[in-house]
Every structure is written in structure tokens, then in C-alpha cells.
């Protein structure tokens, strides 16, 4: 069959934050690389990267209580929070590098300073929060964290949330002023716009990958145009499956042995949204609290300031839901069609071991608007129901993987799955994905492009003055690198950086 087959060095599936980051990183490391991003929707950043489909928290371990689990003896493990903090600092270095080049637009379009708070009620949770604070503040990344149980201080930190409360109620909070709100949709589109200026890089929308076949030169990828119905084939030396919830079916389509046994558990989300300026102006923070028993970590309740297209709003949630779709714009057949002989066992094991989660999701799905508002009242007692409306968030597909002891486990987080020869990689999972994208994509580059490691090492050192381990271990280096990133990203004033 006579057919023109396009050849690229890299084909990236999904035009969200992951693919956009990887594409720009690869072009910085080798400007001659020819790459294409194919996207199922009509534009980039429609699914998980869209600002209304995620919380927009610059996840740095500052306020997320589920990143600091408490042991039976009462101690708090801070390793995960420290690691995620260092990963976010690596993301900031990459964005700051692009800003410093003078070709990337304004950082205010996608990142803004917003204090991060953790808020708890009752003696048990207050004891946990204080222990957490004492453990975290010993580490240089969290030295600026403040703690208070004082009513007047808490009212100054979060006035909206303290209205109507009895001064005798047992409350506590921690605060870090140096938190951020990130519009990952705007960031993705800025990355894609920059990519378009680099040459030999294209983003093609309305494209559905229908087949993946391995050959001696990499992968032959069959693609269908969803508008015209026309098909084409692309020969790619490397393929990245970064299509959010849509990555699992594509990984299964590839047939690589490393992808066998993985399943997906989709969880949908909903938010309550407020755009009333009088309310929004009284809450300038992201405030996280404890999740309910049985709730997935992505359902930790929080009341957030969001900055989208220069306009501030408040989001509260997320309220979990259940849909068999893997993407917000996906098919209800996504989940049943993902079941394979290799993952049926792990999926059944997870169903058996997660009845609490199942009951929680059923309860969430059945909630009325008044019940949702009642949950919000624990944060904001004097709310006016007329100020709040329901916003449907994106789909998150949590990872189900084989486990030698339990048969299968439900994993919250992100996982990079790659072929042994590095010719294809897929990203599965959810939070804190977007915030730590750069670290994950660097991990991908180190794994799948190891043969170019020596060649690219100098450029990587230029873009990233300090990687995760150095940031975690070296306080002086951490503060120097973070201060430079903050200055370039306009997160602090130059005077504050140099003081």
C-alpha cells in the first residue's frame, strides 16, 4: 500500500502539562529533534491541565496533611512532604529558566503567590498538626512555617473562615506565606506557544491514536483525524503516552510487558465555586484540612483562592464522584474495556480491600447541594448558598497495580511506566502530578534517553542549578536557588530576595 509515512524523533500523545513540558525540555536539550504532539480534543489543556479541572495548588508539601502520615507512636513522617517540596522547586527552576530567556511571556499568567494553610479542629487533630509542625520546621524547606491556636491570629490568617465561630472552639492552623496558585492550563498553553517558535515541533489536534506497533526503528503509530475521518501513520523513534486517564488504554494497546497488570480506578470530582468579589477578597489563601475516613487522598477538603485569567475565585471541595469514564470527555466504556486477563486479579483484589472507598464514593455521588454546603460550612460557617454553584472537575484515574501480598493495590500518586529499551513511556496516576511534572519528565529523560546523558549533562546543569537530593540536603543551596526562582517568577519582591 503506497502511503506517505511521516517520521519523527518523538511522538507525544496528549497536549497537557506533561507532554508540553517534555516537548520543551527535549527541544532545549536538542533543538534539532523533530517532534509532534497529537491531541484528541480541539486544543491543548482541555482535560486535567484545565484550571477548573484541578485545584491549581503548587504542591510543595506545605499544607497537604496526607503527605505527612502519622505513625502509631504519634510521630509524623515528613519524607514525602520534603521530597514533593524539592520536586516543586525543580519545576520552578525550569519555569524561571524559560522566563529568563525572555521568550516565555509573563509568569503572572500562570503562577501567583498565595499563602498555604493547614486547618484542623478538635484535640486529636490539633495534637497531630502541632507534631507535624514541629517535625517540618526542623527542615530548611519549611523553616518559614508558622503555627497558631490563637483565635485572633487565626482570624487574621483566614477571616472568612473565622466568621461566626465561637471563640472557645478548639482550632489550630499552620501557615506558609510562600505558597503558590498555578494555572496549569495557562502554563501548558504558554509552553505550547513557545514550542511553536522552535521549529520542527508541531501540535496537531482532533487526533486519535488507533494503533501502536513496535518495529526495528521504534513505533509505527496509526492516527485518525476525528473531524475528517482520514487516517495516517507516523514512524516514531520514541513515544510518550501522556494523555491523562487516556494513557492506560494506550499503554495496553502497545502490548509492552512492563504495562501488563496495571488497571485504572476512575474518580470524578466536583467543586463548589464562588465568584462574588466581596467574598473572594476576604479569603486569600489555600486552606487544607483532614480527609474523611475512607476518602481518597485527592479528596482532602480545601477552600482555595484561584487566579484564572487574572480573575480571582474561590473553590471548595473536591467532592468525589464515580464515572466509568477515564477522561472528562471520554466514554462510559473506558473502564470495562480496560479489563484484561493480566489486570483482572489486581482489580478484583482492590475492589475487595477498598469497601470503605466504595461506600464513600456512593455517599458522595448521592449528596444534595444542601449536603455539599453543609460540608463547606465546617470551613465557612456564615456562607450564603446563593454565592456558590457546582463546578464539574476533571477525571482522575488512580493506578491499580499487582502486589505480591494483596494481589493488587490502589496507588495514589503518579507512576512512570517505560519499555526496557526506552522507546515508549506512559504516565499513569494523579496528584501531585502537575506540580511535579518537571521532575517526572526529567526522570523519563534519564530513563529513556540514557544514551544521551553525557551529551546533555551541561545543558541540564544550566537549566537546573540544583536537583532534588541537593535541595533536600543543602540548606544554603536551597535558599539561593529558591530565591532566584522566586525573583524571576515574581513571587517575591527583589528587595525581599536580597535582604
C-alpha positions in Angstrom: 0.0 0.0 0.0 1.5 3.3 -1.1 1.3 5.7 1.8 3.5 8.6 2.9 4.7 7.8 6.4 5.8 10.7 8.5 8.9 10.2 10.6 9.6 11.9 13.9 12.1 11.6 16.7 9.4 11.8 19.3 5.6 11.5 19.2 3.8 12.7 22.3 0.2 11.8 22.9 -1.9 14.3 24.8 -1.4 18.1 24.8 -1.5 18.6 28.5 1.1 19.8 31.0 3.1 16.6 30.8 3.6 16.4 27.1 4.1 20.2 26.8 6.9 20.1 29.5 8.6 17.1 27.9 8.5 18.6 24.4 10.1 21.9 25.5 12.7 20.1 27.7 13.7 17.8 24.7 13.9 20.8 22.4 16.1 22.7 24.8 18.4 19.7 25.1 18.5 19.1 21.3 17.0 21.8 19.1 17.3 19.6 16.0 14.8 17.0 17.3 11.7 16.6 15.2 8.6 16.0 17.4 4.9 16.1 17.2 2.2 16.3 19.9 -1.2 14.8 19.0 -4.3 15.7 21.0 -7.7 14.2 20.9 -9.5 17.4 21.8 -9.7 20.6 19.8 -7.0 22.4 21.8 -4.4 21.7 24.5 -5.0 21.7 28.2 -8.7 20.6 28.0 -8.6 17.7 30.4 -6.6 17.5 33.7 -4.5 20.6 32.9 -7.5 22.8 32.6 -7.6 25.3 35.5 -11.2 24.3 36.5 -10.4 20.6 36.5 -7.7 20.8 39.2 -7.1 22.7 42.4 -4.2 24.7 41.0 -2.2 24.2 44.1 1.5 24.5 43.6 2.0 21.3 45.6 5.1 21.8 47.8 4.1 19.8 50.9 3.3 23.0 52.8 -0.4 22.3 53.6 -1.3 18.8 52.4 -1.8 16.8 55.6 -1.9 13.4 53.7 1.8 14.0 52.7 2.8 13.7 56.4 1.4 10.4 57.7 1.3 9.8 61.5 2.6 6.5 62.9 1.1 4.5 65.7 3.5 6.0 68.2 2.3 9.6 67.3 5.4 10.6 65.3 5.0 12.2 61.9 6.9 11.1 58.8 7.9 14.2 56.7 9.9 12.4 54.0 7.2 12.6 51.3 6.5 16.3 52.0 10.2 17.2 51.8 10.5 15.2 48.5 7.5 16.9 46.9 8.8 20.3 48.1 12.1 19.7 46.3 10.3 18.5 43.2 8.2 21.7 43.1 11.4 23.7 43.4 12.8 21.8 40.4 9.6 22.8 38.5 10.1 26.4 39.5 13.7 26.3 38.2 12.5 25.2 34.8 9.8 27.9 34.6 12.3 30.5 35.8 14.9 29.4 33.2 12.3 30.0 30.4 11.3 33.4 31.9 15.0 34.4 32.0 15.3 33.6 28.3 12.8 36.4 27.6 10.7 34.4 25.2 8.1 32.9 27.5 5.6 35.6 28.4 4.8 36.8 31.9 4.9 34.4 34.9 1.8 36.2 36.3 -0.2 34.4 33.6 0.3 31.1 35.3 1.7 31.5 38.8 0.8 33.7 41.7 1.7 33.9 45.4 -1.0 32.5 47.7 -0.4 31.5 51.4 -0.8 27.8 52.1 -2.6 26.8 55.4 -3.5 23.6 57.2 -6.6 23.9 59.4 -7.8 21.4 62.0 -10.5 21.2 64.7 -10.5 19.2 68.0 -7.9 18.0 70.4 -6.8 14.9 68.4 -6.2 16.7 65.1 -4.6 19.7 66.9 -2.1 17.4 68.5 -1.3 15.9 65.1 -0.9 19.3 63.5 1.4 20.6 66.2 3.6 17.4 66.0 3.7 17.9 62.2 4.7 21.5 62.5 7.5 20.7 65.0 8.8 18.0 62.7 8.6 20.0 59.5 10.1 23.3 60.8 13.4 21.5 61.6 13.9 21.1 57.8 15.1 24.2 55.9 12.4 24.0 53.3 9.8 24.5 56.0 11.6 26.9 58.3 9.1 29.8 57.5 6.1 27.8 58.6 4.0 29.4 61.4 1.7 27.7 63.9 -1.1 29.1 66.0 -4.1 28.1 68.1 -4.8 31.8 69.0 -8.3 32.9 67.8 -7.2 36.4 66.9 -4.2 35.2 64.9 -6.4 32.6 63.0 -8.9 35.4 62.2 -6.1 37.5 60.7 -4.9 34.5 58.6 -8.3 33.4 57.4 -11.0 36.0 58.2 -13.8 34.4 56.1 -13.4 31.0 57.8 -13.4 32.5 61.3 -16.7 34.5 60.9 -19.4 33.2 63.2 -17.2 30.9 65.2 -17.3 30.6 69.0 -14.1 31.8 70.5 -14.0 28.7 72.7 -13.9 26.3 69.8 -10.6 24.3 69.7 -8.9 25.2 66.4 -5.3 25.3 65.0 -3.6 26.2 61.8 -0.2 26.4 60.2 0.7 28.9 57.5 3.4 29.4 54.9 3.2 32.7 53.1 5.3 31.4 50.3 2.7 29.1 48.7 1.5 29.4 45.1 -1.5 29.1 42.9 -0.7 27.7 39.5 -3.0 27.9 36.4 -1.7 24.7 34.7 -3.9 25.3 31.7 -2.3 28.7 31.1 1.2 27.3 31.7 0.5 24.4 29.3 -0.6 26.9 26.6 2.4 29.1 27.2 4.7 26.1 26.8 2.9 25.0 23.6 3.1 28.6 22.2 6.9 28.7 22.9 7.3 25.2 21.4 5.7 26.5 18.1 8.5 29.1 17.8 11.3 26.4 18.0 10.8 24.7 14.6 10.4 21.0 13.8 7.7 20.8 16.5 4.0 20.6 15.8 0.8 20.2 17.8 -2.0 18.5 15.9 -5.5 18.4 17.5 -8.5 16.2 16.8 -6.2 13.2 16.6 -7.0 9.7 17.9 -4.3 7.1 18.2 -5.8 3.8 17.0 -2.8 1.5 17.0 0.8 1.2 18.2 3.1 -1.4 16.6 6.7 -1.9 17.6 9.3 -2.3 14.9 13.1 -2.1 14.5 13.0 1.8 14.3 10.7 2.4 17.2 7.0 2.5 16.8 4.6 2.7 13.9 1.6 4.7 15.2 -1.8 4.8 13.4 -3.7 8.0 13.9 -7.2 9.0 12.8 -8.4 12.6 12.3 -11.7 12.7 14.3 -13.0 15.6 12.1 -12.3 14.3 8.6 -12.0 10.6 9.4 -8.7 10.4 7.5 -6.0 8.1 8.7 -2.3 8.4 8.7 0.8 6.7 10.0 3.7 8.1 11.9 7.1 6.3 12.5 8.4 7.5 15.8 11.7 6.6 17.5 10.2 7.4 20.8 6.6 7.6 22.0 5.2 9.2 25.2 1.7 8.4 26.4 0.8 11.5 28.4 -2.9 11.5 27.9 -4.0 11.6 31.5 -6.7 9.0 32.1 -6.4 8.0 28.4 -2.8 6.8 28.9 -3.8 3.4 30.3 -5.7 2.1 27.3 -2.9 3.3 25.0 -0.3 1.6 27.2 -2.4 -1.6 26.9 -2.6 -1.1 23.2 1.2 -1.0 23.0 1.4 -4.5 24.4 4.7 -3.9 26.3 5.3 -6.4 29.1 6.1 -3.6 31.5 2.5 -2.4 31.2 0.8 -5.7 32.0 -1.1 -5.9 35.3 -1.9 -2.2 35.5 -5.5 -1.2 35.9 -7.3 2.1 36.5 -9.9 3.2 39.0 -11.6 6.5 37.8 -12.7 9.1 40.3 -14.5 12.1 39.2 -14.6 15.4 41.1 -16.9 18.3 41.7 -16.3 21.7 43.3 -18.3 24.5 44.8 -17.3 27.7 43.2 -17.8 31.3 44.3 -17.1 34.4 42.1 -18.6 37.1 44.4 -15.8 39.6 44.8 -16.9 40.6 48.3 -16.5 37.0 49.5 -13.4 36.2 47.4 -11.5 39.2 48.7 -11.9 38.0 52.3 -10.1 34.7 51.7 -6.6 35.0 50.2 -5.3 31.5 50.9 -5.4 27.8 50.1 -6.6 26.1 53.3 -6.4 22.3 53.5 -7.8 20.0 56.2 -8.2 16.3 57.0 -9.9 13.9 54.7 -12.8 11.8 55.9 -12.1 8.1 56.8 -12.2 6.1 53.6 -11.7 9.1 51.4 -9.0 9.0 48.7 -6.1 11.5 49.3 -7.3 13.5 46.3 -10.5 14.2 48.2 -8.8 16.1 51.1 -11.2 19.1 51.6 -9.8 22.6 50.9 -11.0 26.1 50.4 -8.9 27.7 47.7 -8.2 31.1 46.2 -7.9 30.5 42.4 -6.4 33.0 39.9 -7.6 32.2 36.4 -7.1 34.7 33.5 -6.4 37.4 36.1 -9.7 36.9 37.9 -9.9 35.5 41.5 -12.5 32.9 42.5 -12.9 30.5 45.4 -13.2 26.8 45.0 -14.2 24.3 47.8 -14.0 20.6 47.5 -13.3 18.3 45.9 -16.5 16.3 46.2 -15.7 12.9 44.8 -17.9 11.1 42.3 -17.8 8.0 40.2 -17.9 7.6 36.5 -16.6 4.8 34.3 -15.0 7.4 32.0 -11.2 7.7 32.0 -11.4 11.3 30.7 -14.0 14.0 31.3 -14.7 13.9 27.6 -14.3 10.1 27.4 -16.6 7.1 27.1 -18.6 5.2 29.7 -17.0 2.1 28.3 -13.5 3.2 29.2 -13.4 1.2 32.5 -14.9 -2.1 31.3 -12.8 -2.0 28.1 -9.6 -1.6 30.2 -10.2 -5.0 31.9 -7.6 -7.6 30.8 -6.7 -11.1 32.0 -3.5 -9.6 33.3 -5.2 -6.9 35.5 -8.4 -8.7 36.4 -6.9 -10.2 39.6 -5.4 -6.9 40.9 -8.7 -5.1 40.1 -10.8 -7.6 42.0 -8.3 -7.5 44.9 -8.6 -3.8 45.1 -12.4 -4.0 45.0 -12.3 -6.5 47.9 -9.9 -4.4 50.0 -11.4 -0.9 49.4 -15.0 -1.2 50.6 -14.6 2.0 52.6 -13.7 3.9 49.5 -16.7 2.4 47.6 -19.1 3.4 50.4 -17.5 6.9 50.5 -17.9 7.4 46.7 -21.6 6.2 46.8 -22.3 8.6 49.6 -20.6 11.5 47.7 -22.5 10.7 44.5 -25.8 10.8 46.4 -25.2 14.2 48.0 -27.6 17.0 47.5 -26.5 20.6 47.1 -27.5 21.3 50.7 -25.4 18.5 51.9 -22.4 19.8 50.0 -23.0 23.2 51.5 -23.1 21.7 55.0 -19.6 20.3 54.4 -18.4 23.8 53.3 -20.0 25.3 56.5 -17.3 23.5 58.5 -14.9 25.8 56.8 -17.1 28.8 56.3 -19.9 28.9 58.8 -21.6 32.1 57.6 -21.8 31.3 53.9 -24.7 32.4 51.7 -25.8 29.5 49.5 -26.6 31.9 46.6 -22.9 32.6 46.3 -21.9 29.0 45.4 -22.5 26.9 42.4 -21.4 23.4 41.3 -18.4 23.1 39.0 -17.6 19.7 37.5 -13.9 18.9 37.6 -11.8 16.5 35.6 -11.5 12.7 35.9 -8.6 11.2 37.8 -7.6 7.6 37.1 -5.9 6.1 40.2 -3.4 3.3 39.5 -4.2 -0.3 40.3 -1.1 -2.5 40.2 -0.1 -6.0 41.1 1.0 -6.7 44.6 2.7 -10.0 45.7 0.9 -10.0 49.1 -2.5 -8.5 48.5 -2.9 -9.4 44.8 -3.5 -5.8 43.9 -3.2 -2.3 45.4 -4.8 1.0 44.7 -2.0 3.5 44.4 -2.5 7.3 44.8 0.2 9.3 43.0 1.9 9.0 39.7 3.9 6.2 38.1 6.1 6.3 35.0 6.0 3.0 33.1 8.5 2.5 30.3 9.7 -0.2 28.0 13.0 -1.8 28.7 14.6 -0.3 25.6 13.3 3.2 26.4 11.4 3.5 23.2 8.0 4.2 24.8 6.8 5.5 28.2 3.5 6.2 29.8 2.5 8.3 32.8 -0.3 6.9 35.0 -2.0 8.3 38.0 -2.9 11.7 39.5 -2.0 14.2 42.2 0.5 15.8 42.8 1.2 15.2 39.1 1.1 18.7 37.5 3.2 20.4 40.2 6.0 17.8 39.9 5.8 17.4 36.1 9.3 18.6 35.5 10.9 16.1 37.9 8.8 13.3 36.4 9.8 14.3 32.9 13.5 14.5 33.9 13.2 11.0 35.3 11.7 10.0 31.9 14.6 11.6 30.0 17.2 9.9 32.3 15.5 6.5 31.7 14.6 6.7 28.0 17.4 8.9 26.7 20.2 7.5 28.9 22.4 7.1 25.8 22.5 11.0 25.5 23.1 11.6 29.2 26.7 12.8 28.8 25.9 15.0 25.8 23.0 16.7 27.6 24.5 17.0 31.1 25.9 20.5 30.7 22.6 21.9 29.4 20.7 20.2 32.2 23.1 21.8 34.8 22.4 25.2 33.2 18.6 24.8 33.4 18.7 23.1 36.9 21.3 24.6 39.3 20.1 22.1 41.9 18.2 18.8 41.7 16.0 17.2 44.3 18.6 15.5 46.5 20.8 18.6 46.7 17.8 20.8 47.5 16.8 18.4 50.3 20.3 18.2 51.9 21.9 21.6 51.4 20.0 24.5 53.1 22.2 27.3 51.7 21.9 26.0 48.1 18.1 25.5 48.6 17.6 29.1 49.7 19.8 30.6 47.0 18.2 28.6 44.2 14.7 29.1 45.5 15.2 32.9 45.9 16.4 33.2 42.3 13.4 31.3 41.0 11.0 33.4 43.1 12.5 36.6 41.8 12.2 35.5 38.2 8.7 34.2 38.7 7.7 37.5 40.5 6.7 35.5 43.6 8.6 37.9 45.9 10.0 41.4 45.5 13.7 41.7 44.6 14.2 43.5 47.9 12.8 40.6 49.9 15.1 38.2 48.0 18.3 40.1 48.6 17.5 41.2 52.2 
